[in-house]
Amino acid sequence: MLYPWGHHQKTGADLGFGQYPVNGEVVAARSASCNEGESGSDCVQLSVKMQDGPRPNQTIDQLMPTDPGTPRFAVGDQVVLSYAGDNPDEPTSFQVVDFQRGTPLMVLALVFAAAVLVLGRWQGLAALVGLGLSLVMLVGFVLPAILAGQNPLLVAVVGAGLIMFVVLYLTHGFSARTSTAVLGTMLSLALIGGLSTVFSAATSLTGLDEDTSSLMGALGAPIDARGLLLAGIVIGALGVLDDVTVTQTSAVWELRAANPTLTWRQLYGAGLRIGRDHVSSAVNTLVLAYAGAALPMLLAYTLSGRTFGEIVSSQAVAQEVVRTLAGSVGLVAAVPITTAIAALVASQEPAGRPGEAGAPRAKRRRSAARTGGE
């Protein structure tokens, strides 16, 4: 069993992360010297009124540098302080670390949900429920299982499969059409996992970036860093894959409904022509999404003075290349795979079934013709 039954999951306190978030508001700010007793204005002294924590409604002073790598805080900003758990009367026990973002994020989430519901209605509601279940699956199964020492790639494949089953059947209902999309997604995910495994080994990718190294150091236990990289590739590709497979399946079924006389080969050819247009934009989306996420790293490498070949073959960039290309190959392969399965299944169904929405209209037309003939 992959789920860590009976496993005691260490908390942040167990791992030595003794920092607790405290909300506050900046009520005053003035220029000050970073070194006490010296003149200058290379720092900013903030007066922060804490909204919760060990000293609610009390104000403390915080000295913040003004270098480019430090956020700029001003009067009225809602901020988050890190509390070390020491003497709450000592200002050094607190440190302003970030902005509060809860309210704008909640507003954006509500706008997103409203847009989905307005356009999708009941199906949109099902999609939102599916999204929530996907998050529950990630937080409740994938993350605990990996932290418990299970194989990250295996956990990701199982978790992605469960997410796919739940989301697709919940959103699109139980039908041959949905089952075809599920099968096409599973086969494409398997291809992505296989390609990622082969080429991450061939390129000697370790997966040991800064975040992974910090995690392993904090846990004090070995984690398969390369497996963690592969797990991220599989989970990241799932969202784009199910879009392609569902679209291809729906296209084939609609073609069959419009012309029930089409053979398997004709359905496959027509569906593949639709898929070529779709996959070209989907691949571009996947590549740009990964490039956007890695933009700061790419800028740093551009300024390093290294050649293009040296930059691409570095650990940090090479793993993004493998991630992007393996996902793109799986995405491209999903079109013929899903289209072939959909054409085979749809062509075997009775002529009236793929076009269920059109069947009643055809009956009404035939009935009207008979009535007119009488």
C-alpha positions in Angstrom: 0.0 0.0 0.0 1.3 3.4 -1.0 -0.7 5.4 1.6 1.4 5.8 4.8 -1.1 4.2 7.2 0.2 4.5 10.8 3.1 6.6 9.7 3.8 9.6 12.0 4.2 12.6 9.8 6.7 15.0 11.2 5.5 18.6 11.7 7.5 21.7 11.1 8.3 21.9 14.8 9.6 18.3 14.8 12.0 19.2 11.9 13.3 22.4 13.6 11.1 24.9 11.7 10.2 26.9 14.8 8.8 29.8 12.9 5.2 30.8 13.3 3.3 33.3 11.1 1.8 36.4 12.7 -0.3 38.9 10.8 0.3 42.6 11.2 -0.1 46.1 9.7 2.6 48.7 9.0 1.5 51.8 10.8 4.7 53.9 10.3 7.9 53.8 8.2 11.0 56.1 8.2 14.5 56.0 6.8 17.1 54.8 9.2 20.7 53.4 9.3 21.2 49.7 9.3 23.8 50.0 12.1 22.5 51.5 15.3 24.2 54.8 16.3 25.4 55.6 12.7 23.9 58.1 10.3 22.5 57.1 6.9 19.3 55.9 5.3 20.3 52.5 4.0 17.4 50.8 5.9 13.8 51.4 6.7 12.4 51.2 10.2 8.9 49.9 10.3 6.4 50.1 13.1 4.1 47.1 12.8 0.9 46.6 14.8 0.4 42.9 15.3 -3.1 41.6 14.6 -2.7 38.2 16.2 0.0 36.0 17.8 1.4 36.4 21.3 1.1 40.3 21.3 -2.1 41.2 19.5 -2.8 45.0 19.1 0.8 45.8 20.2 3.3 47.6 18.1 7.0 46.6 17.5 9.7 48.2 15.4 11.5 46.3 12.6 14.6 47.4 10.7 14.5 46.3 7.1 17.3 46.7 4.5 16.5 48.5 1.2 18.6 46.3 -1.1 16.9 45.0 -4.4 16.4 41.5 -3.0 14.2 42.7 -0.1 10.5 43.6 -0.5 9.5 47.2 0.0 7.0 47.8 2.7 5.0 51.0 3.3 2.4 52.4 5.7 -0.9 50.6 5.4 0.6 47.3 4.1 -0.8 44.1 5.6 2.2 42.0 6.3 3.2 38.7 7.8 5.8 38.4 10.5 7.8 35.3 11.4 7.8 34.6 15.1 10.6 32.4 16.4 8.8 31.3 19.5 11.2 33.0 21.9 10.4 35.9 24.3 7.5 37.8 22.7 8.6 41.0 24.4 11.8 41.0 22.4 11.5 42.6 18.9 14.2 40.3 17.6 11.8 37.4 18.1 9.9 38.7 15.1 10.8 39.4 11.5 8.7 40.9 8.7 8.9 38.4 5.9 6.0 38.8 3.5 2.7 40.5 2.5 -0.7 39.2 3.4 -2.4 37.9 0.2 -5.5 36.1 1.5 -8.2 38.6 0.5 -7.1 39.3 -3.1 -6.5 35.5 -3.7 -10.0 34.8 -2.3 -11.5 37.4 -4.6 -9.6 36.0 -7.6 -10.8 32.5 -6.7 -14.4 33.7 -6.6 -14.1 35.4 -9.9 -12.7 32.1 -11.4 -15.5 30.1 -9.9 -18.1 32.5 -11.1 -16.7 32.4 -14.7 -16.7 28.6 -14.7 -20.3 28.5 -13.4 -21.6 31.1 -15.8 -20.3 29.3 -18.8 -20.4 25.7 -17.7 -23.5 25.8 -15.4 -24.0 22.3 -13.9 -21.0 20.9 -15.7 -19.0 23.8 -14.5 -20.0 23.0 -11.0 -18.9 19.4 -11.5 -15.6 20.7 -12.8 -15.1 22.9 -9.7 -15.9 19.9 -7.4 -13.4 17.8 -9.4 -10.8 20.5 -9.0 -11.3 20.4 -5.2 -11.0 16.7 -5.1 -7.8 16.9 -7.1 -6.3 19.2 -4.5 -7.5 16.8 -1.7 -5.9 13.9 -3.5 -2.6 15.8 -3.8 -2.6 17.0 -0.2 -4.1 13.9 1.3 -2.3 11.2 -0.6 0.5 12.2 -2.9 2.4 14.5 -0.5 2.1 12.3 2.6 3.1 9.2 0.7 6.2 10.8 -0.8 7.2 12.3 2.6 6.8 8.8 4.1 9.5 7.5 1.7 7.4 5.9 -1.0 8.6 5.9 -4.6 7.7 9.4 -5.9 7.1 8.3 -9.5 4.9 5.4 -8.5 2.9 7.7 -6.1 2.5 10.3 -8.8 1.3 7.8 -11.4 -1.3 6.3 -9.0 -2.3 9.8 -7.8 -2.6 11.1 -11.3 -4.7 8.0 -12.2 -7.1 8.6 -9.3 -7.4 12.3 -10.1 -8.1 11.5 -13.7 -10.8 8.9 -12.9 -12.6 11.1 -10.4 -12.4 14.4 -12.4 -13.3 13.0 -15.8 -16.2 10.8 -14.7 -17.5 13.5 -12.4 -17.3 16.2 -15.0 -18.4 14.3 -18.1 -20.4 11.4 -16.7 -20.1 7.6 -17.1 -20.1 6.8 -20.8 -18.1 5.2 -23.5 -16.9 8.6 -24.5 -15.5 9.4 -21.1 -13.9 5.9 -20.7 -12.2 6.5 -24.1 -10.7 9.8 -22.8 -9.6 8.1 -19.6 -7.8 5.2 -21.5 -6.1 7.7 -23.9 -4.9 9.8 -20.9 -3.6 6.7 -19.1 -1.6 5.5 -22.1 -0.2 8.9 -22.8 0.8 9.3 -19.1 2.6 6.0 -19.2 4.5 7.1 -22.3 5.5 10.4 -20.5 6.6 8.5 -17.4 8.7 6.1 -19.5 10.3 8.8 -21.6 11.1 10.9 -18.5 12.7 7.9 -16.7 14.8 6.9 -19.7 16.1 10.4 -20.6 16.6 11.6 -17.0 18.9 8.6 -16.5 20.6 9.2 -19.9 21.3 12.8 -19.1 22.3 12.0 -15.5 19.8 14.3 -13.9 19.9 14.2 -10.1 16.8 16.3 -9.4 18.8 18.0 -6.6 17.9 21.6 -7.0 18.0 24.1 -4.1 14.5 23.3 -2.8 14.9 19.6 -2.9 18.3 19.7 -1.2 16.8 21.9 1.6 13.9 19.4 2.0 16.2 16.5 2.3 18.4 18.3 4.8 15.3 19.2 6.9 13.8 15.7 6.8 17.1 14.0 7.7 16.0 11.1 5.5 16.8 10.1 1.9 14.2 11.0 -0.7 14.6 9.9 -4.3 15.3 13.3 -5.8 15.2 12.0 -9.4 11.9 10.3 -8.7 10.6 13.6 -7.3 11.5 15.3 -10.6 9.7 12.5 -12.6 6.7 12.8 -10.3 6.5 16.5 -11.1 6.6 15.8 -14.8 3.8 13.3 -14.6 1.5 15.5 -12.5 2.3 18.6 -14.5 1.4 16.9 -17.8 -1.9 15.5 -16.6 -3.8 18.9 -16.8 -2.9 19.4 -20.4 -3.3 15.8 -21.4 -6.9 15.4 -20.3 -7.8 18.6 -22.2 -6.4 17.0 -25.4 -8.0 13.6 -24.9 -11.4 14.9 -24.0 -11.4 17.2 -27.0 -10.4 14.5 -29.4 -12.9 12.0 -28.0 -15.7 14.6 -28.3 -14.7 15.5 -31.8 -14.8 11.9 -33.0 -18.2 11.3 -31.4 -19.7 14.5 -32.9 -18.3 13.5 -36.3 -20.0 10.1 -35.9 -23.3 11.8 -34.9 -23.2 14.1 -37.9 -22.5 11.3 -40.3 -23.2 7.8 -39.0 -22.0 6.2 -42.2 -18.4 7.1 -41.5 -16.1 4.1 -41.2 -13.4 3.7 -38.5 -10.7 4.8 -40.9 -12.7 7.9 -42.0 -13.5 8.8 -38.4 -9.8 8.4 -37.5 -8.6 10.6 -40.4 -11.1 13.4 -39.7 -10.4 13.3 -36.0 -6.7 13.4 -36.6 -7.0 16.5 -38.8 -8.8 18.2 -35.9 -6.2 17.0 -33.5 -3.3 18.5 -35.5 -4.6 22.0 -35.0 -5.3 21.4 -31.3 -1.9 19.8 -30.5 0.1 22.6 -32.1 -1.3 25.2 -29.7 -1.3 22.8 -26.7 2.4 22.0 -27.2 3.2 25.8 -27.4 1.2 26.3 -24.2 3.2 23.6 -22.4 6.5 24.9 -23.5 5.7 28.5 -22.6 4.3 27.5 -19.2 7.5 25.8 -18.3 9.6 28.6 -19.7 7.6 31.2 -17.8 8.1 29.3 -14.5 11.9 29.1 -15.1 12.2 32.7 -16.4 14.4 34.0 -13.5 16.8 31.0 -13.9 17.0 31.6 -17.6 17.8 35.3 -17.1 20.6 34.4 -14.6 22.1 31.9 -17.1 21.9 34.4 -19.9 24.0 36.9 -17.9 26.5 34.2 -17.0 28.4 34.5 -20.3 28.2 30.8 -21.0 27.4 29.4 -24.5 24.0 28.1 -25.4 25.1 24.5 -25.3 26.6 24.9 -21.8 23.5 26.6 -20.6 21.2 23.9 -22.0 23.3 21.0 -20.6 23.4 22.4 -17.1 21.5 20.5 -14.4 18.8 23.2 -13.8 18.1 23.9 -17.5 18.4 20.3 -18.7 15.8 19.0 -16.3 13.4 21.7 -17.6 14.2 20.6 -21.2 13.5 16.9 -20.3 10.3 18.0 -18.5 9.1 20.0 -21.5 10.1 17.6 -24.3 8.8 14.5 -22.5 5.5 16.1 -21.8 5.3 17.4 -25.3 5.9 14.0 -26.9 3.2 12.5 -24.7 0.9 15.3 -25.7 1.5 14.7 -29.4 1.1 11.0 -29.0 -2.2 11.5 -27.1 -3.8 12.7 -30.3 -3.4 9.6 -32.5 -3.8 7.2 -29.5 -7.1 8.7 -28.3 -8.4 9.3 -31.8 -7.8 5.7 -32.8 -9.6 4.4 -29.6 -12.4 6.8 -30.0 -12.9 6.0 -33.7 -12.9 2.3 -32.9 -15.5 2.6 -30.1 -17.7 5.1 -31.8 -17.8 3.2 -35.1 -19.1 0.1 -33.2 -22.0 1.9 -31.6 -25.5 1.9 -33.2 -26.0 4.9 -35.5 -28.4 6.6 -33.2 -26.3 6.5 -30.0 -23.4 8.7 -30.8 -25.8 11.5 -31.8 -28.2 11.1 -28.9 -29.1 14.8 -29.0 -29.9 14.5 -32.7 -32.0 11.3 -32.5 -35.2 12.9 -31.2 -35.1 15.5 -33.9 -34.8 12.9 -36.6 -37.7 11.0 -35.1 -39.8 14.2 -35.1 -38.9 14.9 -38.7 -39.9 11.3 -39.8 -43.1 11.6 -37.8 -44.0 14.9 -39.4 -43.3 13.5 -42.8 -45.7 10.6 -42.2 -48.3 13.0 -40.9 -48.0 15.2 -43.9 -48.2 12.1 -46.2 -51.5 11.1 -44.6 
